Amino acid sequence: MRWILAPVFSLIAAGALSAAGNAPASLDQARAEPNLEKRSALAMDSAVAALKQAREAYNAGDLTQVAAKAMEIQDSVELAYTALAKTGKDPRKSPKWFKRAEIGSRDLLRSLETLQHDMSVDDRAILEKPREKVQQVHDDLLIGLMEGKRK
């Protein structure tokens, strides 16, 4: 009986390993998502993955790849914010996805600032524009969540 179950267990283990190794969301996957809230979440995941890749590229000394990933971070954050804005929902009345994006942008901003601090002074300008965009989106999300009276 044990020899019959061994292949079954190995297939289950292989499936679990392949499911655990899912690739992070790409910007193209986020753009293809029809649900705007999920599109926003995928775009934020894409930004986080791009930041990780930018750090790896910087550690490898590839500044052109760092610049490309910095632009991907900026595009991802813009897509996340635009998707939430297109929902037409009031962040005060339906805060779930807006708050997730706000927390994600805050964490991304901290990580961007850490990477920028770790970079050479000459290379820091690469991340300046994406950092400013992430800060702007974070501020806009926070204002949307906090501003005004509840109705």
Rosetta constraint file for C-alpha pairs under 8 A:
AtomPair CA 1 CA 5 HARMONIC 6.66 0.50
AtomPair CA 2 CA 6 HARMONIC 6.26 0.50
AtomPair CA 3 CA 7 HARMONIC 7.60 0.50
AtomPair CA 4 CA 8 HARMONIC 7.45 0.50
AtomPair CA 5 CA 9 HARMONIC 6.23 0.50
AtomPair CA 6 CA 10 HARMONIC 6.25 0.50
AtomPair CA 7 CA 11 HARMONIC 6.18 0.50
AtomPair CA 8 CA 12 HARMONIC 6.28 0.50
AtomPair CA 9 CA 13 HARMONIC 6.11 0.50
AtomPair CA 10 CA 14 HARMONIC 6.08 0.50
AtomPair CA 11 CA 15 HARMONIC 6.14 0.50
AtomPair CA 12 CA 16 HARMONIC 6.21 0.50
AtomPair CA 13 CA 17 HARMONIC 6.20 0.50
AtomPair CA 14 CA 18 HARMONIC 6.22 0.50
AtomPair CA 15 CA 19 HARMONIC 6.10 0.50
AtomPair CA 16 CA 20 HARMONIC 6.08 0.50
AtomPair CA 17 CA 21 HARMONIC 6.25 0.50
AtomPair CA 18 CA 22 HARMONIC 6.86 0.50
AtomPair CA 24 CA 45 HARMONIC 6.88 0.50
AtomPair CA 24 CA 46 HARMONIC 6.69 0.50
AtomPair CA 24 CA 49 HARMONIC 6.36 0.50
AtomPair CA 25 CA 29 HARMONIC 6.30 0.50
AtomPair CA 25 CA 30 HARMONIC 7.00 0.50
AtomPair CA 25 CA 42 HARMONIC 5.82 0.50
AtomPair CA 25 CA 43 HARMONIC 7.39 0.50
AtomPair CA 25 CA 45 HARMONIC 5.90 0.50
AtomPair CA 25 CA 46 HARMONIC 5.08 0.50
AtomPair CA 25 CA 49 HARMONIC 7.60 0.50
AtomPair CA 26 CA 30 HARMONIC 6.42 0.50
AtomPair CA 26 CA 42 HARMONIC 7.55 0.50
AtomPair CA 26 CA 43 HARMONIC 7.47 0.50
AtomPair CA 26 CA 45 HARMONIC 7.87 0.50
AtomPair CA 26 CA 46 HARMONIC 5.08 0.50
AtomPair CA 27 CA 31 HARMONIC 6.24 0.50
AtomPair CA 27 CA 42 HARMONIC 7.63 0.50
AtomPair CA 27 CA 43 HARMONIC 6.03 0.50
AtomPair CA 27 CA 46 HARMONIC 5.72 0.50
AtomPair CA 27 CA 72 HARMONIC 7.78 0.50
AtomPair CA 27 CA 76 HARMONIC 6.36 0.50
AtomPair CA 28 CA 32 HARMONIC 6.23 0.50
AtomPair CA 29 CA 33 HARMONIC 6.39 0.50
AtomPair CA 29 CA 42 HARMONIC 7.44 0.50
AtomPair CA 30 CA 38 HARMONIC 7.95 0.50
AtomPair CA 30 CA 39 HARMONIC 4.97 0.50
AtomPair CA 30 CA 40 HARMONIC 7.32 0.50
AtomPair CA 30 CA 42 HARMONIC 5.06 0.50
AtomPair CA 30 CA 43 HARMONIC 5.32 0.50
AtomPair CA 30 CA 46 HARMONIC 7.80 0.50
AtomPair CA 31 CA 39 HARMONIC 6.66 0.50
AtomPair CA 31 CA 43 HARMONIC 7.88 0.50
AtomPair CA 31 CA 79 HARMONIC 7.82 0.50
AtomPair CA 32 CA 39 HARMONIC 7.85 0.50
AtomPair CA 33 CA 38 HARMONIC 6.96 0.50
AtomPair CA 33 CA 39 HARMONIC 5.29 0.50
AtomPair CA 34 CA 39 HARMONIC 7.06 0.50
AtomPair CA 35 CA 39 HARMONIC 5.98 0.50
AtomPair CA 36 CA 40 HARMONIC 6.21 0.50
AtomPair CA 36 CA 83 HARMONIC 5.16 0.50
AtomPair CA 36 CA 84 HARMONIC 6.38 0.50
AtomPair CA 36 CA 86 HARMONIC 7.36 0.50
AtomPair CA 36 CA 87 HARMONIC 6.39 0.50
AtomPair CA 37 CA 41 HARMONIC 6.49 0.50
AtomPair CA 37 CA 83 HARMONIC 6.76 0.50
AtomPair CA 37 CA 84 HARMONIC 6.14 0.50
AtomPair CA 37 CA 87 HARMONIC 7.52 0.50
AtomPair CA 37 CA 97 HARMONIC 6.16 0.50
AtomPair CA 38 CA 42 HARMONIC 6.08 0.50
AtomPair CA 39 CA 43 HARMONIC 6.04 0.50
AtomPair CA 39 CA 80 HARMONIC 6.73 0.50
AtomPair CA 39 CA 83 HARMONIC 6.55 0.50
AtomPair CA 40 CA 44 HARMONIC 6.29 0.50
AtomPair CA 40 CA 79 HARMONIC 6.78 0.50
AtomPair CA 40 CA 80 HARMONIC 3.88 0.50
AtomPair CA 40 CA 81 HARMONIC 6.77 0.50
AtomPair CA 40 CA 83 HARMONIC 5.63 0.50
AtomPair CA 40 CA 84 HARMONIC 6.36 0.50
AtomPair CA 40 CA 97 HARMONIC 7.91 0.50
AtomPair CA 40 CA 101 HARMONIC 7.30 0.50
AtomPair CA 41 CA 45 HARMONIC 6.25 0.50
AtomPair CA 41 CA 80 HARMONIC 6.82 0.50
AtomPair CA 41 CA 97 HARMONIC 7.69 0.50
AtomPair CA 41 CA 100 HARMONIC 7.72 0.50
AtomPair CA 41 CA 101 HARMONIC 6.91 0.50
AtomPair CA 42 CA 46 HARMONIC 6.08 0.50
AtomPair CA 42 CA 80 HARMONIC 7.81 0.50
AtomPair CA 43 CA 47 HARMONIC 6.25 0.50
AtomPair CA 43 CA 76 HARMONIC 4.94 0.50
AtomPair CA 43 CA 77 HARMONIC 6.52 0.50
AtomPair CA 43 CA 79 HARMONIC 6.33 0.50
AtomPair CA 43 CA 80 HARMONIC 5.25 0.50
AtomPair CA 44 CA 48 HARMONIC 6.35 0.50
AtomPair CA 44 CA 76 HARMONIC 6.28 0.50
AtomPair CA 44 CA 77 HARMONIC 6.15 0.50
AtomPair CA 44 CA 80 HARMONIC 6.21 0.50
AtomPair CA 44 CA 101 HARMONIC 7.06 0.50
AtomPair CA 44 CA 104 HARMONIC 6.71 0.50
AtomPair CA 44 CA 105 HARMONIC 7.51 0.50
AtomPair CA 45 CA 49 HARMONIC 6.22 0.50
AtomPair CA 46 CA 50 HARMONIC 6.05 0.50
AtomPair CA 46 CA 73 HARMONIC 7.46 0.50
AtomPair CA 46 CA 76 HARMONIC 6.35 0.50
AtomPair CA 47 CA 51 HARMONIC 6.16 0.50
AtomPair CA 47 CA 72 HARMONIC 6.84 0.50
AtomPair CA 47 CA 73 HARMONIC 4.51 0.50
AtomPair CA 47 CA 74 HARMONIC 7.56 0.50
AtomPair CA 47 CA 76 HARMONIC 5.35 0.50
AtomPair CA 47 CA 77 HARMONIC 6.55 0.50
AtomPair CA 47 CA 108 HARMONIC 7.81 0.50
AtomPair CA 48 CA 52 HARMONIC 6.35 0.50
AtomPair CA 48 CA 73 HARMONIC 7.49 0.50
AtomPair CA 48 CA 108 HARMONIC 6.56 0.50
AtomPair CA 49 CA 53 HARMONIC 6.26 0.50
AtomPair CA 50 CA 54 HARMONIC 6.01 0.50
AtomPair CA 50 CA 69 HARMONIC 5.42 0.50
AtomPair CA 50 CA 70 HARMONIC 7.37 0.50
AtomPair CA 50 CA 72 HARMONIC 6.49 0.50
AtomPair CA 50 CA 73 HARMONIC 5.93 0.50
AtomPair CA 51 CA 55 HARMONIC 6.23 0.50
AtomPair CA 51 CA 69 HARMONIC 6.77 0.50
AtomPair CA 51 CA 70 HARMONIC 7.18 0.50
AtomPair CA 51 CA 73 HARMONIC 6.66 0.50
AtomPair CA 51 CA 111 HARMONIC 7.94 0.50
AtomPair CA 51 CA 112 HARMONIC 7.29 0.50
AtomPair CA 52 CA 56 HARMONIC 6.35 0.50
AtomPair CA 53 CA 57 HARMONIC 6.05 0.50
AtomPair CA 53 CA 66 HARMONIC 7.85 0.50
AtomPair CA 53 CA 69 HARMONIC 6.98 0.50
AtomPair CA 54 CA 58 HARMONIC 6.06 0.50
AtomPair CA 54 CA 65 HARMONIC 6.88 0.50
AtomPair CA 54 CA 66 HARMONIC 4.69 0.50
AtomPair CA 54 CA 67 HARMONIC 7.84 0.50
AtomPair CA 54 CA 69 HARMONIC 5.45 0.50
AtomPair CA 54 CA 70 HARMONIC 6.92 0.50
AtomPair CA 55 CA 59 HARMONIC 6.16 0.50
AtomPair CA 55 CA 66 HARMONIC 7.38 0.50
AtomPair CA 55 CA 115 HARMONIC 6.83 0.50
AtomPair CA 56 CA 60 HARMONIC 6.23 0.50
AtomPair CA 57 CA 61 HARMONIC 6.18 0.50
AtomPair CA 57 CA 62 HARMONIC 5.22 0.50
AtomPair CA 57 CA 63 HARMONIC 7.04 0.50
AtomPair CA 57 CA 65 HARMONIC 6.08 0.50
AtomPair CA 57 CA 66 HARMONIC 5.77 0.50
AtomPair CA 58 CA 62 HARMONIC 5.64 0.50
AtomPair CA 58 CA 63 HARMONIC 6.17 0.50
AtomPair CA 58 CA 65 HARMONIC 7.93 0.50
AtomPair CA 58 CA 66 HARMONIC 6.06 0.50
AtomPair CA 58 CA 119 HARMONIC 7.95 0.50
AtomPair CA 62 CA 66 HARMONIC 6.47 0.50
AtomPair CA 63 CA 67 HARMONIC 6.16 0.50
AtomPair CA 64 CA 68 HARMONIC 6.29 0.50
AtomPair CA 65 CA 69 HARMONIC 6.11 0.50
AtomPair CA 66 CA 70 HARMONIC 6.03 0.50
AtomPair CA 66 CA 126 HARMONIC 7.68 0.50
AtomPair CA 67 CA 71 HARMONIC 6.37 0.50
AtomPair CA 67 CA 126 HARMONIC 5.94 0.50
AtomPair CA 67 CA 127 HARMONIC 7.60 0.50
AtomPair CA 68 CA 72 HARMONIC 6.34 0.50
AtomPair CA 69 CA 73 HARMONIC 6.16 0.50
AtomPair CA 70 CA 74 HARMONIC 6.39 0.50
AtomPair CA 70 CA 126 HARMONIC 7.22 0.50
AtomPair CA 70 CA 127 HARMONIC 6.14 0.50
AtomPair CA 70 CA 130 HARMONIC 6.15 0.50
AtomPair CA 71 CA 75 HARMONIC 6.12 0.50
AtomPair CA 71 CA 130 HARMONIC 6.71 0.50
AtomPair CA 72 CA 76 HARMONIC 5.95 0.50
AtomPair CA 73 CA 77 HARMONIC 6.23 0.50
AtomPair CA 73 CA 130 HARMONIC 6.63 0.50
AtomPair CA 74 CA 78 HARMONIC 6.21 0.50
AtomPair CA 74 CA 129 HARMONIC 7.98 0.50
AtomPair CA 74 CA 130 HARMONIC 4.88 0.50
AtomPair CA 74 CA 131 HARMONIC 7.92 0.50
AtomPair CA 74 CA 133 HARMONIC 6.41 0.50
AtomPair CA 74 CA 134 HARMONIC 7.00 0.50
AtomPair CA 75 CA 79 HARMONIC 6.10 0.50
AtomPair CA 76 CA 80 HARMONIC 6.17 0.50
AtomPair CA 77 CA 81 HARMONIC 6.26 0.50
AtomPair CA 77 CA 105 HARMONIC 7.71 0.50
AtomPair CA 77 CA 133 HARMONIC 7.70 0.50
AtomPair CA 77 CA 134 HARMONIC 6.47 0.50
AtomPair CA 77 CA 137 HARMONIC 7.34 0.50
AtomPair CA 78 CA 82 HARMONIC 6.01 0.50
AtomPair CA 78 CA 133 HARMONIC 7.80 0.50
AtomPair CA 78 CA 137 HARMONIC 7.51 0.50
AtomPair CA 79 CA 83 HARMONIC 5.96 0.50
AtomPair CA 80 CA 84 HARMONIC 6.42 0.50
AtomPair CA 80 CA 101 HARMONIC 7.48 0.50
AtomPair CA 81 CA 85 HARMONIC 6.18 0.50
AtomPair CA 81 CA 101 HARMONIC 7.88 0.50
AtomPair CA 81 CA 137 HARMONIC 6.70 0.50
AtomPair CA 81 CA 141 HARMONIC 7.99 0.50
AtomPair CA 82 CA 86 HARMONIC 6.11 0.50
AtomPair CA 83 CA 87 HARMONIC 6.61 0.50
AtomPair CA 84 CA 88 HARMONIC 7.59 0.50
AtomPair CA 84 CA 89 HARMONIC 7.88 0.50
AtomPair CA 84 CA 97 HARMONIC 7.69 0.50
AtomPair CA 84 CA 98 HARMONIC 7.03 0.50
AtomPair CA 85 CA 89 HARMONIC 7.51 0.50
AtomPair CA 89 CA 93 HARMONIC 7.62 0.50
AtomPair CA 89 CA 94 HARMONIC 6.63 0.50
AtomPair CA 90 CA 94 HARMONIC 6.03 0.50
AtomPair CA 90 CA 95 HARMONIC 7.67 0.50
AtomPair CA 90 CA 144 HARMONIC 7.92 0.50
AtomPair CA 91 CA 95 HARMONIC 4.72 0.50
AtomPair CA 91 CA 98 HARMONIC 6.06 0.50
AtomPair CA 91 CA 144 HARMONIC 5.82 0.50
AtomPair CA 91 CA 145 HARMONIC 5.24 0.50
AtomPair CA 92 CA 144 HARMONIC 7.06 0.50
AtomPair CA 92 CA 145 HARMONIC 5.24 0.50
AtomPair CA 92 CA 146 HARMONIC 7.22 0.50
AtomPair CA 92 CA 150 HARMONIC 7.10 0.50
AtomPair CA 93 CA 150 HARMONIC 7.89 0.50
AtomPair CA 94 CA 98 HARMONIC 7.81 0.50
AtomPair CA 95 CA 99 HARMONIC 5.60 0.50
AtomPair CA 95 CA 145 HARMONIC 6.89 0.50
AtomPair CA 96 CA 100 HARMONIC 6.34 0.50
AtomPair CA 97 CA 101 HARMONIC 6.16 0.50
AtomPair CA 98 CA 102 HARMONIC 6.09 0.50
AtomPair CA 98 CA 141 HARMONIC 6.60 0.50
AtomPair CA 98 CA 145 HARMONIC 7.41 0.50
AtomPair CA 99 CA 103 HARMONIC 6.07 0.50
AtomPair CA 99 CA 141 HARMONIC 7.69 0.50
AtomPair CA 99 CA 145 HARMONIC 7.44 0.50
AtomPair CA 100 CA 104 HARMONIC 6.01 0.50
AtomPair CA 101 CA 105 HARMONIC 5.93 0.50
AtomPair CA 101 CA 138 HARMONIC 8.00 0.50
AtomPair CA 101 CA 141 HARMONIC 7.59 0.50
AtomPair CA 102 CA 106 HARMONIC 6.13 0.50
AtomPair CA 102 CA 138 HARMONIC 5.56 0.50
AtomPair CA 102 CA 141 HARMONIC 5.71 0.50
AtomPair CA 102 CA 142 HARMONIC 6.41 0.50
AtomPair CA 103 CA 107 HARMONIC 6.24 0.50
AtomPair CA 104 CA 108 HARMONIC 6.01 0.50
AtomPair CA 105 CA 109 HARMONIC 5.91 0.50
AtomPair CA 105 CA 134 HARMONIC 6.30 0.50
AtomPair CA 105 CA 135 HARMONIC 7.68 0.50
AtomPair CA 105 CA 137 HARMONIC 7.42 0.50
AtomPair CA 105 CA 138 HARMONIC 5.57 0.50
AtomPair CA 106 CA 110 HARMONIC 6.34 0.50
AtomPair CA 106 CA 135 HARMONIC 7.88 0.50
AtomPair CA 106 CA 138 HARMONIC 6.37 0.50
AtomPair CA 107 CA 111 HARMONIC 6.26 0.50
AtomPair CA 108 CA 112 HARMONIC 6.01 0.50
AtomPair CA 108 CA 134 HARMONIC 7.64 0.50
AtomPair CA 109 CA 113 HARMONIC 6.13 0.50
AtomPair CA 109 CA 131 HARMONIC 6.49 0.50
AtomPair CA 109 CA 134 HARMONIC 6.23 0.50
AtomPair CA 109 CA 135 HARMONIC 6.67 0.50
AtomPair CA 110 CA 114 HARMONIC 6.18 0.50
AtomPair CA 111 CA 115 HARMONIC 6.18 0.50
AtomPair CA 112 CA 116 HARMONIC 6.02 0.50
AtomPair CA 112 CA 127 HARMONIC 7.47 0.50
AtomPair CA 112 CA 131 HARMONIC 6.49 0.50
AtomPair CA 113 CA 117 HARMONIC 6.00 0.50
AtomPair CA 113 CA 131 HARMONIC 7.43 0.50
AtomPair CA 114 CA 118 HARMONIC 6.17 0.50
AtomPair CA 115 CA 119 HARMONIC 6.24 0.50
AtomPair CA 116 CA 124 HARMONIC 5.43 0.50
AtomPair CA 116 CA 127 HARMONIC 6.55 0.50
AtomPair CA 117 CA 124 HARMONIC 7.56 0.50
AtomPair CA 119 CA 123 HARMONIC 6.17 0.50
AtomPair CA 119 CA 124 HARMONIC 5.97 0.50
AtomPair CA 120 CA 124 HARMONIC 6.36 0.50
AtomPair CA 124 CA 128 HARMONIC 6.78 0.50
AtomPair CA 125 CA 129 HARMONIC 7.74 0.50
AtomPair CA 127 CA 131 HARMONIC 5.95 0.50
AtomPair CA 128 CA 132 HARMONIC 6.19 0.50
AtomPair CA 129 CA 133 HARMONIC 6.28 0.50
AtomPair CA 130 CA 134 HARMONIC 6.16 0.50
AtomPair CA 131 CA 135 HARMONIC 6.12 0.50
AtomPair CA 132 CA 136 HARMONIC 6.12 0.50
AtomPair CA 133 CA 137 HARMONIC 6.16 0.50
AtomPair CA 134 CA 138 HARMONIC 6.02 0.50
AtomPair CA 135 CA 139 HARMONIC 6.09 0.50
AtomPair CA 136 CA 140 HARMONIC 6.14 0.50
AtomPair CA 137 CA 141 HARMONIC 6.10 0.50
AtomPair CA 138 CA 142 HARMONIC 6.09 0.50
AtomPair CA 139 CA 143 HARMONIC 6.05 0.50
AtomPair CA 140 CA 144 HARMONIC 6.11 0.50
AtomPair CA 141 CA 145 HARMONIC 6.25 0.50
AtomPair CA 142 CA 146 HARMONIC 6.06 0.50
AtomPair CA 143 CA 147 HARMONIC 5.32 0.50
